[in-house]
Amino acid sequence: MKNNPILQDTSEFIFGLFKDKLPEKCVYHSFKHTEQTVKVCKELAEAYNLTSRDLEVLLLAAWFHDSGYIETYEGHEEKSVEIMKNRLTGHYKDDDIREIEQLILSTRFNVTPDGTLQEILHDADLINIGKKKMNEKAELLRIEWENCLNKKYTDLEWAELQLCFLLTVNFKTEEAQNKYGSQREANIRKQHDVIARLKADKEKALSKAEKSTEKQAKLGRGIETLYRSVYSYHINLSSIADNKAHIMININTIIISLIITLFGSGYTFASSEPEILSSVRFVFPMAALLLTSLLSVIFAILSARPTINAHEKYEVSNKKASVLFFGNFAQLQLDEFVRRIDELKEQQGELYNSMSVDLYHLGAVLVKKYRLLNWAYNIFMIGLSVCAVGFIVIVIFSM
């Protein structure tokens, strides 16, 4: 059969056909697969003493059985028959062409082969289930299905599909069972081990993901507690500053009112004794107390006065300022504000960043409050001290 002209011609024809027309995404059903099928057919046929005519028909069917992939993927067997007939009609006997047709159609999935020739072709076409490199060949088929049929499988799904195929399909000829049956069984065991390993890896990954989720949840609660505590701390500090400012305002307004009342009454509060307040000497400490009290009240009011420290609209829109800070979102339209809040709810990291920016600005407001309050207390303390010292000095030198 080595020098059989029709087989040689068919081999060259199929090679050229696959080379020129087979889609590149058909990486499994290539000329190499067809060539392997023909080779195994020859190998298995040696055990059955086939006539030269039967062997020729078998090998022609093997050469043509996947040629239909050049035009279609599903239902390629019918297209293979069409290509075979176009090639052999007029050059080959009609009865033999009909038998080749039946051989090609017998390679369809879930079709039970009928007769020795169909069984040999069946086993040759599926010979990879009895090869050590079955998984490597199967990966090519997986890629082909993804590209041609858009069927995508996870590693576990593919391994389970391969095991199911191995358990469902078996060699039909005794020769194939003797030569490749033991390796098929080894492949079944190997595939079972692969599935067990993949399931263990999946469970491990799920367990790790659950632990990570729990850790993230705990971390999230910790972060929320942190922000809640810092916000509460800022609010308490702001409340303390406002209370201190109110104290300073109340004390100094009382002092200012008394001084203005005394000066405005024409010093009528003096007794029949020598009028202390009528002396010009006492005007200076009283004026110093009035001035420092006024300055202290001004700084205290500035400290307690509400301040809207707003950023420009483009800064808020470009996430350079926190949309949570009350002075900032007032620059936005309602729909834009709602959209920005929705974005924060969907992105936890950005939400925390925005809260951090908000805390920073709250802290800046607190710093300003306490700085002004510090000035108010210092001025009040200095004014009160100057007034007291002034009165003491005047009284001493008046004795």
C-alpha positions as CSV (number, residue, x, y, z in Angstrom):
1,M,0.0,0.0,0.0
2,K,3.0,2.3,0.3
3,N,3.1,2.9,-3.5
4,N,-0.7,3.0,-3.9
5,P,-1.2,5.9,-6.3
6,I,-4.8,6.9,-5.2
7,L,-3.8,6.9,-1.6
8,Q,-0.7,9.0,-2.4
9,D,-2.7,11.4,-4.5
10,T,-5.4,11.6,-1.7
11,S,-2.7,12.3,0.9
12,E,-1.3,15.2,-1.1
13,F,-4.8,16.5,-1.8
14,I,-5.8,16.5,1.8
15,F,-2.5,18.2,2.8
16,G,-3.0,21.0,0.3
17,L,-6.7,21.3,1.3
18,F,-5.8,21.7,5.0
19,K,-2.9,24.0,4.3
20,D,-4.9,26.4,2.2
21,K,-8.4,26.3,3.6
22,L,-8.5,24.9,7.2
23,P,-9.2,27.8,9.6
24,E,-6.3,28.5,11.9
25,K,-8.5,28.1,15.0
26,C,-8.9,24.4,14.2
27,V,-5.8,23.4,16.2
28,Y,-6.9,19.9,17.1
29,H,-8.5,18.7,13.9
30,S,-5.5,19.5,11.8
31,F,-3.7,17.5,9.1
32,K,-1.5,16.0,11.9
33,H,-4.6,14.5,13.5
34,T,-5.8,13.1,10.1
35,E,-2.3,11.7,9.4
36,Q,-2.3,10.0,12.9
37,T,-5.7,8.5,12.2
38,V,-4.5,7.0,8.9
39,K,-1.4,5.6,10.6
40,V,-3.4,3.9,13.4
41,C,-5.8,2.5,10.8
42,K,-2.9,0.8,9.1
43,E,-1.6,-0.4,12.4
44,L,-4.9,-1.9,13.6
45,A,-5.7,-3.3,10.2
46,E,-2.7,-5.6,10.3
47,A,-4.4,-7.8,12.9
48,Y,-7.4,-8.4,10.7
49,N,-6.0,-9.6,7.4
50,L,-8.0,-7.1,5.4
51,T,-8.1,-7.4,1.6
52,S,-6.3,-4.7,-0.3
53,R,-9.6,-3.3,-1.4
54,D,-11.0,-3.0,2.2
55,L,-7.7,-1.5,3.4
56,E,-7.7,1.0,0.6
57,V,-11.4,2.0,1.3
58,L,-10.6,2.3,5.0
59,L,-7.6,4.5,4.5
60,L,-9.4,6.7,2.0
61,A,-12.2,7.2,4.6
62,A,-9.5,8.1,7.2
63,W,-8.0,10.7,4.9
64,F,-11.3,12.3,4.1
65,H,-13.1,12.0,7.4
66,D,-12.2,15.4,8.8
67,S,-11.9,17.3,5.5
68,G,-15.3,19.0,6.1
69,Y,-13.7,21.2,8.8
70,I,-12.5,23.5,6.0
71,E,-16.1,24.7,5.5
72,T,-18.1,23.9,8.7
73,Y,-17.5,22.7,12.2
74,E,-20.8,21.2,13.3
75,G,-22.0,18.6,10.8
76,H,-18.6,18.5,9.1
77,E,-19.0,14.7,8.4
78,E,-21.6,15.4,5.6
79,K,-19.3,18.1,4.2
80,S,-16.4,15.6,4.2
81,V,-18.6,13.1,2.3
82,E,-19.3,15.8,-0.3
83,I,-15.6,16.6,-0.7
84,M,-14.8,12.9,-1.0
85,K,-17.4,12.4,-3.7
86,N,-16.3,15.4,-5.7
87,R,-12.7,14.0,-5.6
88,L,-13.3,10.4,-6.3
89,T,-16.4,10.3,-8.5
90,G,-15.4,9.1,-12.0
91,H,-12.1,7.7,-10.7
92,Y,-13.5,5.2,-8.2
93,K,-16.2,2.5,-8.1
94,D,-19.6,3.7,-7.0
95,D,-20.0,0.9,-4.5
96,D,-16.6,1.7,-2.9
97,I,-17.6,5.4,-2.7
98,R,-20.8,4.5,-0.9
99,E,-18.8,2.4,1.6
100,I,-16.4,5.2,2.1
101,E,-19.4,7.5,2.8
102,Q,-20.7,5.1,5.4
103,L,-17.3,4.9,7.0
104,I,-17.0,8.7,7.2
105,L,-20.5,9.1,8.6
106,S,-19.8,6.4,11.3
107,T,-17.3,8.8,12.9
108,R,-20.2,11.1,14.0
109,F,-20.4,11.3,17.8
110,N,-22.7,8.8,19.5
111,V,-22.9,6.6,16.4
112,T,-22.2,2.9,17.0
113,P,-19.8,1.6,14.4
114,D,-21.1,-1.4,12.3
115,G,-18.5,-3.8,11.1
116,T,-14.8,-4.2,11.4
117,L,-13.8,-1.3,9.1
118,Q,-16.0,1.1,11.0
119,E,-14.7,-0.1,14.3
120,I,-11.1,0.3,13.2
121,L,-11.8,3.9,12.0
122,H,-13.6,4.6,15.2
123,D,-10.7,3.5,17.3
124,A,-8.1,5.3,15.2
125,D,-10.1,8.5,15.4
126,L,-10.3,8.3,19.2
127,I,-6.8,6.8,19.7
128,N,-5.7,9.7,22.0
129,I,-7.8,8.3,24.9
130,G,-5.2,5.5,25.0
131,K,-2.2,7.8,24.7
132,K,0.0,9.1,27.5
133,K,-0.3,12.6,26.1
134,M,-4.0,12.6,26.1
135,N,-4.3,15.7,28.3
136,E,-2.0,17.7,26.0
137,K,-4.1,16.7,23.0
138,A,-7.3,17.5,25.0
139,E,-6.1,21.0,25.7
140,L,-5.8,21.6,21.9
141,L,-9.5,20.5,21.6
142,R,-10.4,22.8,24.5
143,I,-8.8,25.7,22.7
144,E,-10.5,24.8,19.5
145,W,-14.0,24.6,21.1
146,E,-13.4,28.0,22.7
147,N,-12.5,29.6,19.4
148,C,-15.0,27.7,17.1
149,L,-18.0,27.0,19.4
150,N,-17.5,29.7,22.0
151,K,-17.6,26.9,24.7
152,K,-15.5,27.9,27.7
153,Y,-14.7,25.6,30.6
154,T,-13.0,26.0,33.9
155,D,-10.1,23.6,34.6
156,L,-12.4,21.5,36.9
157,E,-15.3,21.5,34.4
158,W,-12.9,20.4,31.6
159,A,-11.4,17.7,33.7
160,E,-14.9,16.4,34.6
161,L,-15.9,16.4,30.9
162,Q,-12.8,14.5,30.0
163,L,-13.4,11.9,32.7
164,C,-17.0,11.5,31.5
165,F,-15.8,11.0,27.9
166,L,-13.3,8.4,29.0
167,L,-15.9,6.5,30.9
168,T,-18.4,6.7,28.1
169,V,-16.2,5.9,25.1
170,N,-14.1,2.7,24.7
171,F,-12.2,1.0,21.9
172,K,-14.3,-1.3,19.7
173,T,-11.6,-3.5,18.3
174,E,-9.8,-6.2,20.3
175,E,-6.5,-5.0,18.9
176,A,-7.0,-1.4,20.1
177,Q,-8.1,-2.7,23.5
178,N,-5.0,-4.9,23.8
179,K,-2.6,-2.1,22.8
180,Y,-4.2,1.0,24.2
181,G,-6.8,-0.2,26.8
182,S,-4.4,-0.2,29.7
183,Q,-3.3,3.4,29.0
184,R,-7.0,4.4,28.7
185,E,-7.6,3.0,32.2
186,A,-4.5,4.8,33.5
187,N,-5.8,8.0,31.9
188,I,-9.1,7.5,33.8
189,R,-7.3,7.1,37.1
190,K,-5.1,10.1,36.3
191,Q,-8.1,12.2,35.4
192,H,-9.8,11.2,38.6
193,D,-6.8,12.4,40.5
194,V,-6.7,15.6,38.6
195,I,-10.4,16.3,39.5
196,A,-9.7,15.5,43.2
197,R,-6.8,17.9,43.2
198,L,-8.8,20.6,41.4
199,K,-11.7,20.2,43.9
200,A,-9.3,20.4,46.8
201,D,-7.7,23.6,45.3
202,K,-11.2,25.0,44.8
203,E,-12.2,24.3,48.4
204,K,-8.9,25.8,49.6
205,A,-9.4,28.9,47.5
206,L,-13.0,29.2,48.7
207,S,-11.8,28.8,52.3
208,K,-9.1,31.4,51.7
209,A,-11.6,33.8,50.1
210,E,-14.0,33.4,53.1
211,K,-11.2,34.1,55.5
212,S,-10.2,37.1,53.5
213,T,-13.8,38.3,53.5
214,E,-14.0,37.8,57.2
215,K,-10.7,39.6,57.7
216,Q,-11.9,42.5,55.4
217,A,-15.2,42.6,57.4
218,K,-13.2,42.9,60.7
219,L,-10.9,45.4,59.2
220,G,-13.9,47.3,57.8
221,R,-15.5,47.4,61.3
222,G,-12.2,48.6,62.8
223,I,-11.8,51.3,60.2
224,E,-15.4,52.4,60.8
225,T,-14.8,52.5,64.5
226,L,-11.7,54.6,63.9
227,Y,-13.5,57.1,61.8
228,R,-16.5,57.2,64.2
229,S,-14.1,57.8,67.2
230,V,-12.2,60.6,65.4
231,Y,-15.4,62.3,64.2
232,S,-16.7,62.2,67.8
233,Y,-13.4,63.5,69.1
234,H,-13.5,66.4,66.6
235,I,-17.1,67.2,67.5
236,N,-16.3,67.2,71.2
237,L,-13.3,69.5,70.7
238,S,-15.4,71.9,68.6
239,S,-18.1,71.9,71.3
240,I,-15.4,72.6,74.0
241,A,-14.0,75.5,72.0
242,D,-17.4,77.0,71.5
243,N,-18.2,76.8,75.2
244,K,-14.9,78.4,76.1
245,A,-15.6,81.2,73.5
246,H,-19.0,81.8,75.0
247,I,-17.5,82.0,78.5
248,M,-15.0,84.6,77.2
249,I,-17.7,86.5,75.4
250,N,-20.0,86.6,78.5
251,I,-17.3,87.7,80.9
252,N,-15.8,90.4,78.7
253,T,-19.2,91.8,77.6
254,I,-20.1,92.2,81.3
255,I,-16.8,94.0,82.0
256,I,-17.3,96.2,78.9
257,S,-20.8,97.0,80.0
258,L,-19.7,97.9,83.5
259,I,-16.9,100.2,82.3
260,I,-19.1,101.9,79.8
261,T,-21.8,102.4,82.4
262,L,-19.3,103.8,84.9
263,F,-17.8,106.2,82.4
264,G,-21.2,107.1,81.1
265,S,-22.7,107.9,84.5
266,G,-20.2,110.7,85.2
267,Y,-18.6,108.8,88.0
268,T,-21.7,109.1,90.2
269,F,-20.8,105.9,92.0
270,A,-18.2,107.7,94.1
271,S,-18.8,108.1,97.8
272,S,-18.5,111.4,99.8
273,E,-14.8,110.4,100.4
274,P,-12.3,111.7,97.9
275,E,-13.5,110.4,94.6
276,I,-11.2,107.7,93.4
277,L,-12.8,107.4,90.0
278,S,-12.8,111.1,89.5
279,S,-9.0,111.0,89.3
280,V,-7.5,110.9,85.8
281,R,-5.0,108.4,87.0
282,F,-7.6,105.6,87.1
283,V,-8.7,106.3,83.5
284,F,-5.6,104.5,82.1
285,P,-6.1,101.1,83.8
286,M,-9.8,101.2,83.1
287,A,-9.1,102.1,79.4
288,A,-6.6,99.2,79.2
289,L,-9.1,96.8,80.6
290,L,-11.8,98.1,78.2
291,L,-9.5,97.7,75.2
292,T,-8.3,94.3,76.0
293,S,-11.8,93.1,76.9
294,L,-13.0,94.3,73.5
295,L,-10.1,92.6,71.7
296,S,-10.7,89.4,73.7
297,V,-14.4,89.5,72.7
298,I,-13.6,90.0,69.0
299,F,-11.2,87.0,69.0
300,A,-13.8,84.9,70.9
301,I,-16.5,85.8,68.4
302,L,-14.2,85.0,65.5
303,S,-13.5,81.6,67.1
304,A,-17.2,80.8,67.6
305,R,-18.4,82.3,64.3
306,P,-19.5,79.7,61.8
307,T,-17.1,79.5,58.8
308,I,-17.8,77.9,55.4
309,N,-14.4,77.0,54.1
310,A,-15.6,76.0,50.6
311,H,-13.5,74.7,47.8
312,E,-14.0,75.6,44.2
313,K,-16.6,73.4,42.4
314,Y,-14.0,72.0,40.0
315,E,-11.9,70.8,43.0
316,V,-14.9,68.8,44.4
317,S,-15.8,67.4,41.0
318,N,-12.2,66.3,40.4
319,K,-12.1,64.7,43.9
320,K,-9.5,67.1,45.2
321,A,-11.9,68.0,48.1
322,S,-14.3,65.9,50.1
323,V,-17.9,66.0,49.0
324,L,-18.8,65.1,52.6
325,F,-17.6,68.4,54.0
326,F,-20.6,70.6,54.4
327,G,-18.9,73.7,52.9
328,N,-18.1,71.8,49.7
329,F,-21.2,70.0,48.5
330,A,-23.1,73.3,48.6
331,Q,-21.1,74.2,45.4
332,L,-22.6,71.3,43.5
333,Q,-26.0,70.8,41.8
334,L,-28.3,68.3,43.5
335,D,-27.9,65.6,40.7
336,E,-24.2,65.9,40.8
337,F,-24.1,65.7,44.6
338,V,-26.3,62.5,44.5
339,R,-24.1,61.0,41.8
340,R,-20.9,61.6,43.8
341,I,-22.5,60.1,46.9
342,D,-23.5,57.0,44.8
343,E,-19.9,56.7,43.6
344,L,-18.6,56.8,47.2
345,K,-21.0,54.0,48.2
346,E,-19.8,51.8,45.4
347,Q,-16.1,52.4,46.0
348,Q,-15.1,51.7,49.6
349,G,-11.6,53.0,49.2
350,E,-12.7,56.3,47.8
351,L,-15.2,56.6,50.6
352,Y,-12.5,56.2,53.2
353,N,-10.3,58.7,51.3
354,S,-13.1,61.2,51.2
355,M,-13.8,60.8,54.9
356,S,-10.1,61.3,55.6
357,V,-10.2,64.6,53.6
358,D,-13.3,65.6,55.5
359,L,-11.5,64.9,58.8
360,Y,-8.5,66.9,57.7
361,H,-10.7,70.0,57.0
362,L,-12.5,69.6,60.2
363,G,-9.2,69.5,62.0
364,A,-8.1,72.6,60.1
365,V,-11.3,74.4,61.4
366,L,-10.5,73.2,64.9
367,V,-6.9,74.5,64.7
368,K,-8.2,77.9,63.6
369,K,-10.8,77.9,66.4
370,Y,-8.3,77.1,69.1
371,R,-5.7,79.6,67.8
372,L,-8.3,82.4,68.0
373,L,-9.5,81.3,71.3
374,N,-5.9,81.2,72.6
375,W,-5.5,84.8,71.5
376,A,-8.7,85.8,73.3
377,Y,-7.7,84.2,76.6
378,N,-4.1,85.6,76.4
379,I,-5.4,89.1,75.7
380,F,-8.0,88.9,78.5
381,M,-5.3,87.7,80.9
382,I,-2.9,90.4,79.9
383,G,-5.6,93.2,80.1
384,L,-6.8,92.0,83.5
385,S,-3.2,91.8,84.8
386,V,-2.4,95.3,83.5
387,C,-5.5,96.7,85.0
388,A,-4.9,95.1,88.4
389,V,-1.2,96.1,88.5
390,G,-2.2,99.7,87.4
391,F,-4.7,100.0,90.2
392,I,-2.2,98.6,92.8
393,V,0.5,101.0,91.7
394,I,-1.9,104.0,91.7
395,V,-3.1,103.2,95.2
396,I,0.4,102.7,96.5
397,F,1.6,106.0,95.1
398,S,-1.6,107.8,96.4
399,M,-0.9,106.9,100.0
